[in-house]
Amino acid sequence: MAEENKVNTKRVPERRTLRFGRIDDALADAEAMAAAQREGRLRQLGNWTLGQILGHLATWVGYAYDGVPVTPPLLIRWIMRPMKKRFLYKGMPAGVHIPKTPGGTFGTDVLPLDEGLARYRAACARLKAEAPRRRHPIFGEMTHDEWIAGQLRHAELHLSFVRSD
């Protein structure tokens, strides 16, 4: 998407309000949005396609197991660590970018819907079946339930930028 046509994701009034309690809830929403896209009823409110969103979510689930390609500066970790519960249980803000990262984040390749959905299904299955053993790059040690909560908040954020009409 051309820079001049980018949506300011901090200011999208039509975003859906989502709250997922389980991995299956997030996956069911992804499946419903995929069905809406196939039927021509999906409306994209942000800058990414649904395939791109699902690929991004899958990539970040993978980072819980394989590591994130960047180490946050100590100051960021020190500032953010006390906010762990807010991020895990209240939600993530829109429009946040990782400093000095092209595009503001990782895992934003444009993917066909079916590829993004397949990757997200596989990532969700892995997250359900096995706890990540890595430390979170900002929040440190986390339980399996905390890793799941973080991924659910991430899914709520990104899936809120698509809706079916």
C-alpha positions in Angstrom: 0.0 0.0 0.0 1.4 3.4 -1.0 2.6 5.5 2.0 0.2 8.3 1.2 -2.8 5.8 1.3 -1.9 4.2 4.6 -4.6 4.2 7.2 -3.7 5.6 10.6 -4.5 2.5 12.6 -4.8 4.5 15.9 -7.9 6.2 14.5 -10.1 3.6 12.9 -13.6 4.1 14.3 -15.2 1.0 12.7 -12.9 -1.6 14.3 -14.6 -4.5 15.8 -14.3 -5.0 19.6 -13.1 -8.5 20.2 -12.4 -10.6 23.3 -11.1 -14.1 22.9 -11.1 -16.4 25.9 -9.5 -19.4 24.2 -7.3 -20.2 21.2 -10.3 -21.8 19.5 -12.3 -18.5 19.8 -9.5 -16.6 17.9 -9.3 -19.4 15.3 -13.1 -19.4 14.8 -13.1 -15.7 14.2 -10.3 -16.1 11.7 -12.2 -18.8 9.9 -15.4 -16.7 9.9 -13.5 -13.7 8.4 -11.9 -16.1 5.8 -15.4 -17.3 4.8 -16.5 -13.7 4.5 -13.6 -12.9 2.2 -14.3 -15.9 0.0 -17.9 -14.7 -0.2 -16.9 -11.1 -1.0 -18.3 -9.7 2.2 -15.0 -8.9 4.0 -14.1 -5.2 4.6 -10.5 -4.3 5.4 -10.3 -1.4 7.8 -6.5 -1.2 8.2 -3.5 -1.6 5.9 -3.2 -5.3 5.8 -5.0 -8.1 3.9 -6.6 -10.9 6.0 -3.9 -13.3 4.7 -1.3 -10.9 5.8 -2.9 -10.5 9.3 -3.1 -14.3 9.7 0.5 -14.8 8.6 1.6 -12.1 11.0 -0.2 -13.7 13.9 1.3 -17.1 13.0 4.8 -15.6 12.8 4.5 -14.1 16.3 3.2 -17.4 17.7 6.3 -18.9 16.2 8.6 -16.3 17.8 7.4 -17.6 21.2 9.2 -20.8 20.4 12.0 -19.8 18.1 12.8 -16.3 19.4 12.1 -12.8 18.2 14.5 -11.3 15.6 15.2 -8.3 17.8 16.2 -7.7 21.4 14.4 -4.8 23.0 16.7 -2.3 24.6 17.0 -2.7 28.4 15.2 0.7 29.0 12.2 -0.6 27.1 12.1 -3.8 29.0 12.5 -2.0 32.3 9.6 0.4 31.4 7.3 -2.2 30.0 7.8 -5.1 32.4 5.4 -3.6 35.0 2.7 -3.4 32.3 2.7 -7.2 31.7 -0.8 -7.8 33.2 -2.3 -4.9 31.2 -0.9 -6.2 27.9 -1.9 -9.8 28.7 -5.4 -9.2 30.0 -6.6 -5.8 28.9 -5.5 -5.6 25.3 -2.9 -4.1 23.0 -3.0 -0.6 21.5 -3.3 -0.1 17.8 -0.6 1.8 15.8 2.4 0.8 17.8 5.6 0.2 15.9 8.9 -1.5 16.8 11.5 1.3 16.6 14.1 1.0 13.8 12.1 -1.9 12.2 11.1 -1.5 8.5 7.3 -1.5 8.4 7.2 -1.3 12.2 7.0 -5.0 12.9 7.9 -8.4 11.6 6.0 -11.1 9.7 4.0 -8.8 7.4 4.5 -10.6 4.1 1.5 -10.3 1.8 0.1 -13.9 1.7 -2.8 -15.4 -0.1 -5.7 -16.0 2.3 -5.4 -19.8 2.3 -1.7 -19.7 3.1 -2.1 -17.2 5.9 -5.0 -19.2 7.4 -3.1 -22.5 7.1 -0.1 -21.0 8.9 -2.4 -19.5 11.6 -4.2 -22.9 12.1 -0.8 -24.6 12.5 0.5 -22.0 15.0 -2.7 -22.2 17.1 -2.4 -26.0 17.2 1.2 -25.7 18.4 0.3 -23.1 21.0 -2.5 -25.3 22.3 -0.4 -28.4 22.5 2.9 -27.1 23.9 4.1 -24.3 26.1 6.8 -22.0 24.8 10.0 -22.5 26.8 11.6 -19.2 25.9 11.5 -16.1 28.1 9.3 -13.3 26.6 11.7 -10.6 25.3 10.0 -7.9 27.4 8.1 -9.7 30.1 10.5 -12.4 31.0 9.3 -15.8 32.3 5.7 -16.6 31.4 3.4 -19.5 32.0 1.7 -21.3 29.1 -1.6 -19.5 30.0 0.2 -16.1 29.9 1.7 -16.9 26.5 -1.8 -17.8 25.3 -3.3 -14.7 26.7 -0.7 -12.5 25.0 -1.3 -14.2 21.6 -5.1 -13.8 22.1 -4.7 -10.1 22.8 -2.5 -9.9 19.6 -5.2 -11.6 17.6 -7.9 -9.4 19.0 -5.9 -6.3 17.9 -5.2 -7.4 14.3 -8.5 -9.2 13.6 -10.4 -6.1 14.7 -9.3 -4.5 11.5 -11.4 -6.8 9.3 -15.2 -7.1 9.4 -17.8 -8.9 7.4 -20.6 -7.0 5.8 
